[in-house]
Amino acid sequence: MALALLVTLGASCSFDSKGLGSPRDAGPDSGVGDSGPPGDGGPGDDGGPQDAGPDAAPDAQLCPGDQLGFTISNVEPCVVPVGATALNFNQPGSYLVNTLSGAVAPPMGASFLLPGSVLVQQTGSTEMVRVVSVSSFAVTAGTRVRVIGGPPLVIVSRGDVLVAGTIDASANEIEPATPVPGGALERGACGPRAGNDGRDSTDSQGGGGGGGGGAFQGAGGDGGDGAGQGRGAKGPKGVKPTALTLIPLRGGCPGGNGGSDNEASATDPAIGGEAGLGGGAIQISAGNVLTVSGGISVSGAGGGGGDVHSGGGGGGSGGGILLEAKVEIRTPGILVAAGGGGSSGGGSTSAQGAPGGDGHDDDGVAASGGDCGGINCAGGRGGGGGAGLLFDGAPGVDAFMNTSGGGGGGGGGVGLIQLRSASVPLMGMRHPPAITGGL
């Protein structure tokens, strides 16, 4: 069974089984996951003097989580597994990582379990995280690692980390049959950060209200009111927390659902637009240098369009990215935690509302709100998502008066990016701007 597992891992990603304190050969030291000469600073290379003898054994009294040279966030050091292998996602295409099961589906080959992996409770919290402990970690250019499953993902690497490809824990492309992004919060866990549902109409001549947008570092946008007799009121926006921190590690919050039409039935559902999900949460803790020359995205999803006479769904907020490294964090690539746009409300005759745009993964441009629905724009437009320096989601627009259109959904606010290291040079794109600090 053990041999079969190693064969499977070897076929799916680069997997170096050098253990903690295991002797190297007497020739040049290749480093864990190192493709260059000694001391070239590649993943697994500590950048220090190289010798031909065996590595010094780590302090036997130290827990694996204490061997990075600083106190890692959100995880007790002694619950971190021994990081005995290098994990390199190096096949072109997309890997699918499920943080609930710990399973990985590679672009080619059989699925396998993450090495050095455990699902544990966060420090000082009841929320769970998927911890993956390795000697070094890399995502090569042209490779995408899609993170789903529920719990946030925490990578603990004793050596270097290089993300030249993409780690994607955004809420984009999520469908009802697909698990939520790793780290995205459910409505009940968000409290006031979640957008509120728009109210249903109470009369056949009125439209439902739009759902409010979800919040994190940025507030969501209020939904828009429905129009007509018995119209549904807007759903209030999600409220940002007073303390901006990723301890505990948390993702984004959903928007609110749009209000339904009073005449909804099994044969004519006329339901409000579905709320957009919040983005996920990623933490990477490195014992040496952490470099992101590719990208990490935890953006929120746009709200779903409302049916006829119904309100639009609110956009989800961006999630959380926490990077920490003993030596330095270099981010010439892009880090994004944008909010999703709200959808438009349904028209007063036959037109459905348009969905809001998902939070962008590769720039600081705000996701668009859904365009107005129906003749004469009876359904209100959705609000745009927060992005870049515009932290808050935009409000949805009220349905056009003297119609029975639904209100637009509010946009989701931006998420949170935190960088912790002795050195954090200003480089690359960070949307929103990162909060930086020492260890």
N, C-alpha and C positions, 0 to 999 in steps of 0.2 A: 504493500500500500504506500509506504514512504517513497519507494523508488518511483512508483507511478505518479505521485504528486510532484516530485522534482522534475520528471520528464514533462509533465503538463506545464509547469511554470516555465521551464526553459523554452518551450515552444511559443509562449505567449508574451514574454518580456525578458529582459536581461535580468538574471537573478544570480548574484554572487554570494556563495555560502560561507565566506570567511567569517569566523566567529570572533567574539570579543576575546582578545588575548591569544588568538591562534597564531602560531609561528608562520612567518613568510619564508620564502626560499632565500638562498644566499646570493641570488642575482639581483638585478635592478628591481626596485620596488615598483610594481605597476599601479598600486593604489586600488581601493575598492571602487569599481565603476570608472577608473581613470584610463582614458585612451591616449594620453600623451606621455612625455618624458617625466622623470621624477621631479616633483616640486612644481608642476605646471598649474596647480590650482584647480584641476578638474574635480568633478564630484567625488568625494571620498578622500581627496588629498588635503591634509591639514595645513599645507603650505610651510611646514617646518622642515628641519634637516632630515634627510633620509639616510638610513644606515642599512647595512647588509645583514644585520642580525635580527633576531625575533623582536616583535613589538613588546613594549613594556606592558605588563598586565595591568588592567585598571584596578583601582582600589576596591578590594573585595567587600569593603564595608559600604560602598556607595550603591544606592539603588540605581537601576538603569536610567530613570528620569533625572538623576542628579549628575550624570556623566557628561552633560553638555556645557558645564561651566557656569550655569546660571539657573535660577528657579523658573521652570517653565510654567506657563499660565494654565489654569483650569483643570489640571490633572495631577493627582498625587504621584510623586516620583516613584514610589514602590509598587504602583499598579501598572507602570509602563513595562511591557515585555522587553526582554533582552533584544537589542537591535543587532542581530548577527548577520544580516544580509543586506546587500544593496538592492534597491527597487528602481528599475529603469523602465518606464513606459516608452518603448522605442519603435513600435510598429506604426507605419503611416495609417491614418484613419482614426476611428473613435473607439476608445475603451468605455465601458459602462461599469461604474463602481457603485455597488449597493452598500450603503453604510449600515443598514439594518442587519443584513446577512453576512457582510464581509466578502461577498462574492464579486469577482471581476469577469466580465465578458469582453475578451479582446477582439480586435478587428478580424483576426484569423486565429484558428486553433480553439482548443477546448477551454472552457471556463476554469478558473482556479480561485483559491482563497487568498486574501491578502496575507503576506508573511508578517510575523510579529504583531498580530492584530488582536485586539480585545475590545469589547463593548463595555464601558465602565461609566459610573456616575461621576459627574463633574465635581470638582472641589467646591464645597459649600453650596451645593445645589442638588436638586433631585433629577435634573435633566441629564440624559445620557449622551455620550460622545463615542465615536468609533476612533480608537487610537491605533495608529500603524507605526511601529518602531523599527527603524532601519539604520544601517550604517551610513548610507547616502541615498539621495533621492533625485531622480531626474525625469523630465518629460521632454523628449526630443522635439525639434522643430517639425511641423507637419503632423503632430499627434495631438489629439484632443482627448482629455479625460473628463467624461461626463459623470457628475456625482449626484446620485439620487438616494432615496431610501428613508429619510426622516432625520436620524441623528446627524449632528455636524461631524465633519471629518477633521481629525487632528493628525498631522504627520510629524513625528519626532525623529529627527535625523542626527546621529552623532557627528557626521561630517558635513560636507557641502551639500547644498541644494541648488539645482539648476532647472528652472522652468522655461524652456525655450519654445515649447508648444503652448497649449491652452488647458487650463483647469476651469471647467464650467459647472458651476452650481447655481446657475440662474434658473428662473422659473419659466423660461422660454421653452416652447415645444412640449410643455406638459399637457397631457390629455387625461381624461377621467380614469382610464385604465392604467396610467403610469404613476408610480410612486412620486411623492413630492420631492423637491430638491433636498439634498442632505442639509439639514439645519433649518429649513423653513419652519416657522411656527404655525401651529393651528390656532384658530380664532380664540379658543378658550385660554390658551397660554399667553396670548398677547395682551389681554386686558384692554385698556383704553387705546393702545397702539393700533388695534384693528379698526378698519373703517366700519361704520354702521350701515345696516341695511336701509334702503329707501322704503318708504311706507307704501302699502298697496292702496290703490284707489278704492273708494267706497261707493262709486256710482259708475254706471256704464259709459257716462259721458266724461269721465276723468281719466287721466294717465297716471301711472305710478311714478314715484320719486326715484332719483338716481342714488346709487350707493356711494358712500364716502370712500376716499382713498386711504390705504394703509400708511403707517408712519414708522420711522426709525429715527435717524438723525434729523431728517426733515419731516414736517407734518404732512399729512395727506390733504387733499382738497375736498371740500364739501361737495356732496352731490347736488344736482339741480332739482327744483320742484317740478312735479308734473303739472299739467294744465287741465282746465275744464272743471265741471261740477264734480265734487267729491274727489278732487285730485289728491294724489299721495304726496306727502311732504318729503323733502330731501333727507338722505342719510347723512348725519354729521361725520366730519373727517376723523381719522385716527390722530391721536395726540402724541407728540414726541415725548420721550422720557426726560426727566430732569437731569439724570446722570448718564453721560455718554460713555459707555464702556462695553467691551466685549468680554468681560468677566462677570458672569459666566458667558460662554460662547453661545451666541444666539443669532438666528437669521432674521429675515424680514417678516412682516405681517400682511395678511390679506386685506383687500378692500372689502366693501360691503356689497351685498347683492342688490340688484335693482328691484324696486317695488313692482308687483304684478298688477295686471288689469283686473277690475272687479268682475268681469265676465269670464275669467279663466275657468276651464273645465277640462275633463279628461280628453275630450275630442278637440278642444281649442285651448291649449294650455295658456297662451298669452302670458308667459312667465317673464319675470325681470331678468336682466342680464346677469350672468354669473360673475362673481368677484374674481379678480386676478390674484394669484398666489404671490406671497413674498419670496424674495431670493433666499438662497441657502447661506451656509456659514462654513468657512474654511480657516483652519489654523495651521501654520507651518512653523515649527520650532527647530532651529538648526544650531549645531555645536560649532560651526565655523562660519562660512560665508553663504548667504542666501541671495540668489540672483533670479530675477524674473525678467527675461528678455522677450518672452512671449506675452501671455496674458492670463489673468484670473478674473472671472466674472461671477457676480452673485446678484444680478439685476432681477427686478420684479417683473411679473407678467401683466399684460394689459387686461382690462375687464372685457367680459363678453357682451355682445350687443343685445339690447332688450328686444323682446317681441313687440308686436303692434300694441300700442297704448301702454307699454311697460317701460320702466326705468332702466338705464344702463348700469352695468356693474362698475364698481370702483377698481382702480389699479392697485396692484400690490407694491409694497415698498421694497427698496433694495435691501440686501442682506448684510452680512458681516465678513470682513477679511482681517485676520490678525496674523501678522508676520513678526517673528522674533528670531534674532541670531546673535551669537556671542561676539562675532568679529564685525560684520557689516551686512547691511541690506542694500542691494543694488537693484533698482527697478527701472531699467531703460525701456521696459515694455509698458504694459497698460494694466491698471487695476480699476475695475468698474463695479459700482454698486448703485445703479440707477433705478428709479421707480418706473412702474408701468403706467401707461395712459388709461384714463377712464373711457368707457364706451359711450356711444350716444344712445339716447332713448329712442324707442320705437315711434313711428309716425301714427297719425290718427286714422289712417285708412288701411293700407296694406303693407307699408314699408317697415322692415325691421331695422333696428339700430345697428350701426357699424362698430366692430370691436375696436378697443383701444390698442395702440402699439405696445409691443413688449419693450422693456428697458433695453437700451442699446448695449452691446457687448464690447464694442471696439472704438468708441469715441465719447465725447461729452455732450452730444446732442440729445435734447429731451425727446422722449417717446411721445408721439402725437396722440391726441385724443380722437375718438371716433367722430367722423363727420356727421352733421345733423341728419336725422332720419325723416323721410317722407316728404310729401308735397309742402312747399313753403317752409321747409325745415321745422315741421311740427315737433319732432323730437329734438330735445336739446343736445348740443355738442358735448362730447366728453372733454374733461380737463387733461392737459398734458402731464407727463410724469416729471418728477424732479430729476435733475442731472447737472453735472458740472458745479457751478456756483449757485445755481437755482435749487436750493435744498428742498423746498416745499412743492408738493404737487399742486397743480392748478385746479380750481373748482369747476365742477360740471355746470353747464348752462341750463337755465330753466327752459322747459318746453314753451313753444310759441303760444302766446295767449290766444284765447278763443278757439283753441283746438282741444283734442283729447290726447295729445302726445305725451310721451314719458320724458322725465328729466335726465340729463346726462350724468354719467358717473364721474366722480372726482379722481384726479391723478394720484399715484402713490409717491411718497417722499423718498429721498435718497437714503441709502444705507450708511454703514460706518466702516471706515478703513483705519486700522491702527498698526503702526510700525514701531517695534521696540528693538533697539540695538545700541551699541557704543558708537556706531557710525551709520548715519542714514543720509547719504548724499541726495540732493534734490535733482531728480532726473525722471524722464519718462512722463507718462500721463496717469494721473490719479483722479478719478471722478467718483465721488467728491474728493476734495483735498484730504490727505491723510492727517491723522493726529499722530505725531511722532514723540518718542521719549526714550529714555535709557532703560536698562534692565533693572 
